[in-house]
Each structure stands twice: as structure tokens, then as C-alpha cells.
Amino acid sequence: MKKEYDFSKGKVRKQPIVDPITAKVQTSIRLDYEVMAWAQKEAELLGVGYQTFLNIKLKEAMSKPSIEARVESLEKKLRKQA
């Protein structure tokens, strides 16, 4: 290694190196044995890895409306019928 480096011609990167929308985040979670066994079995049936399978299922859960929104929608429908 050199004792000194010349950074005078270096450029500052203004944008992130990785696209935050498509980037994967490494994490560690603890799952019940039954959940893990189910995920691995289902993933194998689909021909994907269990982490990919869990990611798909979590994205599906994110796209569903919250329970509060569903209850509110039902209440509105009931009020219109009354």
C-alpha cells in the first residue's frame, strides 16, 4: 500500500449505489419450527427457495388492506343498506 493517496480527482457519488426498491436486505429472524417446515415444503412444491417463498407471502400480506380498513369498508356497506 502507498503511504499517501491522491483523492483530488475523485468524484462524490450523489445517488445511492444500490436501488433501494430492488435491493435485498440480509436479516435474521426466528421462526417456529412448524412455520419453517411449512415454508420449506411449500417452496419445494413451487420450485423456489424457502426465502423466496417467504418473501412472496410477505409481499402478498403487505398488499392486502389492513383489518381496520376492511372493517371500515364493511361498516360503510352496512350503513348504506340500513
OpenMM code with the backbone's topology and positions (N, CA, C; nanometers):
from openmm import Vec3, app, unit

residues = "MET LYS LYS GLU TYR ASP PHE SER LYS GLY LYS VAL ARG LYS GLN PRO ILE VAL ASP PRO ILE THR ALA LYS VAL GLN THR SER ILE ARG LEU ASP TYR GLU VAL MET ALA TRP ALA GLN LYS GLU ALA GLU LEU LEU GLY VAL GLY TYR GLN THR PHE LEU ASN ILE LYS LEU LYS GLU ALA MET SER LYS PRO SER ILE GLU ALA ARG VAL GLU SER LEU GLU LYS LYS LEU ARG LYS GLN ALA".split()
positions = [
    Vec3(0.0834, -0.1192, 0.0000),
    Vec3(0.0000, 0.0000, 0.0000),
    Vec3(0.0875, 0.1250, 0.0000),
    Vec3(0.0363, 0.2271, -0.0634),
    Vec3(0.1071, 0.3537, -0.0644),
    Vec3(0.0931, 0.4204, 0.0717),
    Vec3(0.1880, 0.5057, 0.1037),
    Vec3(0.1782, 0.5820, 0.2284),
    Vec3(0.0736, 0.6909, 0.2154),
    Vec3(0.0576, 0.7460, 0.0954),
    Vec3(-0.0403, 0.8519, 0.0722),
    Vec3(-0.1126, 0.8266, -0.0598),
    Vec3(-0.2374, 0.8648, -0.0641),
    Vec3(-0.3184, 0.8516, -0.1860),
    Vec3(-0.3690, 0.9893, -0.2255),
    Vec3(-0.3826, 1.0096, -0.3578),
    Vec3(-0.4308, 1.1378, -0.4090),
    Vec3(-0.5791, 1.1247, -0.4437),
    Vec3(-0.6643, 1.1874, -0.3652),
    Vec3(-0.8089, 1.1843, -0.3892),
    Vec3(-0.8598, 1.3121, -0.4551),
    Vec3(-0.7705, 1.3964, -0.5027),
    Vec3(-0.8107, 1.5247, -0.5602),
    Vec3(-0.8940, 1.5082, -0.6866),
    Vec3(-0.8774, 1.3990, -0.7594),
    Vec3(-0.9538, 1.3757, -0.8811),
    Vec3(-1.0739, 1.2836, -0.8577),
    Vec3(-1.0983, 1.2519, -0.7334),
    Vec3(-1.2108, 1.1645, -0.7001),
    Vec3(-1.3438, 1.2355, -0.7162),
    Vec3(-1.4486, 1.1581, -0.7379),
    Vec3(-1.5822, 1.2140, -0.7559),
    Vec3(-1.6712, 1.1684, -0.6409),
    Vec3(-1.7586, 1.2590, -0.5978),
    Vec3(-1.8538, 1.2263, -0.4924),
    Vec3(-1.9798, 1.1721, -0.5578),
    Vec3(-2.0228, 1.0582, -0.5119),
    Vec3(-2.1422, 0.9948, -0.5684),
    Vec3(-2.2653, 1.0513, -0.4969),
    Vec3(-2.3550, 1.1128, -0.5717),
    Vec3(-2.4735, 1.1757, -0.5128),
    Vec3(-2.5914, 1.0802, -0.5010),
    Vec3(-2.5907, 0.9731, -0.5789),
    Vec3(-2.7010, 0.8773, -0.5759),
    Vec3(-2.6570, 0.7519, -0.5022),
    Vec3(-2.7532, 0.6778, -0.4468),
    Vec3(-2.7151, 0.5545, -0.3776),
    Vec3(-2.6537, 0.4527, -0.4734),
    Vec3(-2.5667, 0.3701, -0.4216),
    Vec3(-2.5015, 0.2684, -0.5026),
    Vec3(-2.6011, 0.1606, -0.5432),
    Vec3(-2.6953, 0.1310, -0.4547),
    Vec3(-2.7931, 0.0250, -0.4773),
    Vec3(-2.9320, 0.0868, -0.4859),
    Vec3(-3.0136, 0.0350, -0.5751),
    Vec3(-3.1519, 0.0808, -0.5847),
    Vec3(-3.2286, 0.0286, -0.4635),
    Vec3(-3.2777, 0.1162, -0.3755),
    Vec3(-3.3448, 0.0703, -0.2535),
    Vec3(-3.4732, -0.0077, -0.2794),
    Vec3(-3.5326, 0.0062, -0.3965),
    Vec3(-3.6567, -0.0654, -0.4264),
    Vec3(-3.6286, -0.2115, -0.4600),
    Vec3(-3.5187, -0.2373, -0.5302),
    Vec3(-3.4894, -0.3744, -0.5720),
    Vec3(-3.3846, -0.4427, -0.4843),
    Vec3(-3.3250, -0.3699, -0.3923),
    Vec3(-3.2198, -0.4278, -0.3091),
    Vec3(-3.2767, -0.5290, -0.2107),
    Vec3(-3.1973, -0.6286, -0.1796),
    Vec3(-3.2326, -0.7275, -0.0785),
    Vec3(-3.1600, -0.6894, 0.0508),
    Vec3(-3.2253, -0.7133, 0.1631),
    Vec3(-3.1674, -0.6831, 0.2925),
    Vec3(-3.1428, -0.8135, 0.3663),
    Vec3(-3.0207, -0.8316, 0.4107),
    Vec3(-2.9896, -0.9523, 0.4862),
    Vec3(-3.0351, -0.9330, 0.6299),
    Vec3(-3.1105, -1.0306, 0.6808),
    Vec3(-3.1616, -1.0215, 0.8161),
    Vec3(-3.1668, -1.1599, 0.8784),
    Vec3(-3.1892, -1.1618, 1.0053),
    Vec3(-3.2019, -1.2886, 1.0762),
    Vec3(-3.3301, -1.2840, 1.1579),
    Vec3(-3.4158, -1.3848, 1.1405),
    Vec3(-3.5392, -1.3899, 1.2183),
    Vec3(-3.5536, -1.5285, 1.2797),
    Vec3(-3.6315, -1.5367, 1.3834),
    Vec3(-3.6575, -1.6649, 1.4480),
    Vec3(-3.8012, -1.7053, 1.4183),
    Vec3(-3.8174, -1.8255, 1.3618),
    Vec3(-3.9482, -1.8763, 1.3263),
    Vec3(-3.9752, -2.0043, 1.4033),
    Vec3(-4.1020, -2.0311, 1.4286),
    Vec3(-4.1384, -2.1589, 1.4882),
    Vec3(-4.1017, -2.2699, 1.3912),
    Vec3(-4.0711, -2.3855, 1.4459),
    Vec3(-4.0333, -2.4997, 1.3633),
    Vec3(-4.1413, -2.5311, 1.2607),
    Vec3(-4.2683, -2.5277, 1.3033),
    Vec3(-4.3791, -2.5609, 1.2138),
    Vec3(-4.3870, -2.4641, 1.0960),
    Vec3(-4.3617, -2.3374, 1.1231),
    Vec3(-4.3663, -2.2360, 1.0178),
    Vec3(-4.2556, -2.2616, 0.9159),
    Vec3(-4.1375, -2.2904, 0.9652),
    Vec3(-4.0240, -2.3144, 0.8767),
    Vec3(-4.0448, -2.4407, 0.7941),
    Vec3(-4.0945, -2.5459, 0.8570),
    Vec3(-4.1189, -2.6712, 0.7849),
    Vec3(-4.2232, -2.6498, 0.6758),
    Vec3(-4.3292, -2.5756, 0.7081),
    Vec3(-4.4344, -2.5462, 0.6099),
    Vec3(-4.3774, -2.4651, 0.4935),
    Vec3(-4.2995, -2.3619, 0.5251),
    Vec3(-4.2436, -2.2755, 0.4209),
    Vec3(-4.1517, -2.3559, 0.3283),
    Vec3(-4.0705, -2.4416, 0.3855),
    Vec3(-3.9799, -2.5212, 0.3030),
    Vec3(-4.0571, -2.6185, 0.2145),
    Vec3(-4.1617, -2.6789, 0.2704),
    Vec3(-4.2414, -2.7742, 0.1930),
    Vec3(-4.3133, -2.7033, 0.0781),
    Vec3(-4.3774, -2.5915, 0.1084),
    Vec3(-4.4496, -2.5160, 0.0053),
    Vec3(-4.3542, -2.4629, -0.1015),
    Vec3(-4.2387, -2.4161, -0.0593),
    Vec3(-4.1401, -2.3635, -0.1538),
    Vec3(-4.0924, -2.4733, -0.2478),
    Vec3(-4.0718, -2.5903, -0.1934),
    Vec3(-4.0276, -2.7027, -0.2762),
    Vec3(-4.1334, -2.7385, -0.3801),
    Vec3(-4.2613, -2.7345, -0.3399),
    Vec3(-4.3697, -2.7635, -0.4344),
    Vec3(-4.3738, -2.6620, -0.5482),
    Vec3(-4.3401, -2.5376, -0.5165),
    Vec3(-4.3397, -2.4313, -0.6176),
    Vec3(-4.2089, -2.4254, -0.6962),
    Vec3(-4.1082, -2.4951, -0.6478),
    Vec3(-3.9795, -2.4943, -0.7168),
    Vec3(-3.8979, -2.3693, -0.6920),
    Vec3(-3.9169, -2.3086, -0.5747),
    Vec3(-3.8389, -2.1906, -0.5371),
    Vec3(-3.7755, -2.2154, -0.4013),
    Vec3(-3.6827, -2.1304, -0.3628),
    Vec3(-3.6223, -2.1396, -0.2309),
    Vec3(-3.7200, -2.0926, -0.1236),
    Vec3(-3.6979, -2.1395, -0.0008),
    Vec3(-3.7916, -2.1016, 0.1048),
    Vec3(-3.7859, -1.9528, 0.1358),
    Vec3(-3.6703, -1.8900, 0.1197),
    Vec3(-3.6625, -1.7461, 0.1445),
    Vec3(-3.7409, -1.6685, 0.0392),
    Vec3(-3.7324, -1.7135, -0.0851),
    Vec3(-3.8107, -1.6517, -0.1922),
    Vec3(-3.9590, -1.6701, -0.1646),
    Vec3(-3.9971, -1.7904, -0.1219),
    Vec3(-4.1368, -1.8187, -0.0890),
    Vec3(-4.1863, -1.7278, 0.0228),
    Vec3(-4.1073, -1.7154, 0.1298),
    Vec3(-4.1482, -1.6285, 0.2410),
    Vec3(-4.1589, -1.4830, 0.1961),
    Vec3(-4.0685, -1.4405, 0.1088),
    Vec3(-4.0737, -1.3040, 0.0571),
    Vec3(-4.2018, -1.2808, -0.0225),
    Vec3(-4.2402, -1.3788, -0.1039),
    Vec3(-4.3639, -1.3698, -0.1818),
    Vec3(-4.4842, -1.3570, -0.0885),
    Vec3(-4.4896, -1.4423, 0.0141),
    Vec3(-4.6021, -1.4411, 0.1080),
    Vec3(-4.6087, -1.3106, 0.1858),
    Vec3(-4.4945, -1.2567, 0.2250),
    Vec3(-4.4940, -1.1292, 0.2975),
    Vec3(-4.5390, -1.0149, 0.2071),
    Vec3(-4.4988, -1.0166, 0.0807),
    Vec3(-4.5440, -0.9130, -0.0127),
    Vec3(-4.6947, -0.9216, -0.0345),
    Vec3(-4.7475, -1.0452, -0.0416),
    Vec3(-4.8925, -1.0623, -0.0538),
    Vec3(-4.9635, -1.0022, 0.0677),
    Vec3(-4.9098, -1.0275, 0.1851),
    Vec3(-4.9699, -0.9742, 0.3074),
    Vec3(-4.9644, -0.8212, 0.3092),
    Vec3(-4.8566, -0.7639, 0.2562),
    Vec3(-4.8441, -0.6183, 0.2513),
    Vec3(-4.9476, -0.5554, 0.1591),
    Vec3(-4.9822, -0.6250, 0.0516),
    Vec3(-5.0732, -0.5673, -0.0470),
    Vec3(-5.2192, -0.5759, -0.0041),
    Vec3(-5.2488, -0.6603, 0.0931),
    Vec3(-5.3869, -0.6713, 0.1413),
    Vec3(-5.4195, -0.5522, 0.2303),
    Vec3(-5.5448, -0.5076, 0.2278),
    Vec3(-5.5807, -0.3976, 0.3169),
    Vec3(-5.5749, -0.4425, 0.4623),
    Vec3(-5.5489, -0.3491, 0.5500),
    Vec3(-5.5408, -0.3806, 0.6919),
    Vec3(-5.6781, -0.4234, 0.7434),
    Vec3(-5.6800, -0.4875, 0.8562),
    Vec3(-5.8069, -0.5320, 0.9150),
    Vec3(-5.8951, -0.4112, 0.9465),
    Vec3(-5.8342, -0.3016, 0.9887),
    Vec3(-5.9113, -0.1805, 1.0190),
    Vec3(-5.9800, -0.1281, 0.8935),
    Vec3(-5.9081, -0.1272, 0.7807),
    Vec3(-5.9660, -0.0794, 0.6551),
    Vec3(-6.0782, -0.1714, 0.6094),
    Vec3(-6.0615, -0.3028, 0.6285),
    Vec3(-6.1656, -0.3972, 0.5885),
    Vec3(-6.2905, -0.3804, 0.6739),
    Vec3(-6.2733, -0.3607, 0.8046),
    Vec3(-6.3879, -0.3401, 0.8943),
    Vec3(-6.4592, -0.2107, 0.8577),
    Vec3(-6.3829, -0.1060, 0.8319),
    Vec3(-6.4417, 0.0229, 0.7940),
    Vec3(-6.5226, 0.0096, 0.6654),
    Vec3(-6.4699, -0.0632, 0.5690),
    Vec3(-6.5406, -0.0849, 0.4431),
    Vec3(-6.6718, -0.1604, 0.4661),
    Vec3(-6.6674, -0.2625, 0.5492),
    Vec3(-6.7895, -0.3379, 0.5809),
    Vec3(-6.8923, -0.2508, 0.6525),
    Vec3(-6.8459, -0.1679, 0.7442),
    Vec3(-6.9376, -0.0789, 0.8168),
    Vec3(-7.0050, 0.0180, 0.7200),
    Vec3(-6.9304, 0.0713, 0.6237),
    Vec3(-6.9889, 0.1625, 0.5251),
    Vec3(-7.0966, 0.0925, 0.4436),
    Vec3(-7.0708, -0.0310, 0.4023),
    Vec3(-7.1667, -0.1072, 0.3255),
    Vec3(-7.2925, -0.1348, 0.4083),
    Vec3(-7.2745, -0.1653, 0.5344),
    Vec3(-7.3892, -0.1904, 0.6222),
    Vec3(-7.4725, -0.0637, 0.6434),
    Vec3(-7.4064, 0.0501, 0.6554),
    Vec3(-7.4789, 0.1763, 0.6728),
    Vec3(-7.5613, 0.2102, 0.5493),
    Vec3(-7.5079, 0.1809, 0.4303),
    Vec3(-7.5803, 0.2087, 0.3064),
    Vec3(-7.7048, 0.1205, 0.2949),
    Vec3(-7.6944, -0.0036, 0.3438),
    Vec3(-7.8073, -0.0969, 0.3376),
    Vec3(-7.9168, -0.0620, 0.4371),
    Vec3(-7.8793, 0.0024, 0.5455),
    Vec3(-7.9787, 0.0336, 0.6507),
    Vec3(-8.0656, 0.1515, 0.6184),
] * unit.nanometer
topology = app.Topology()
chain = topology.addChain("A")
for resn in residues:
    res = topology.addResidue(resn, chain)
    for name in ("N", "CA", "C"):
        topology.addAtom(name, app.Element.getBySymbol(name[0]), res)
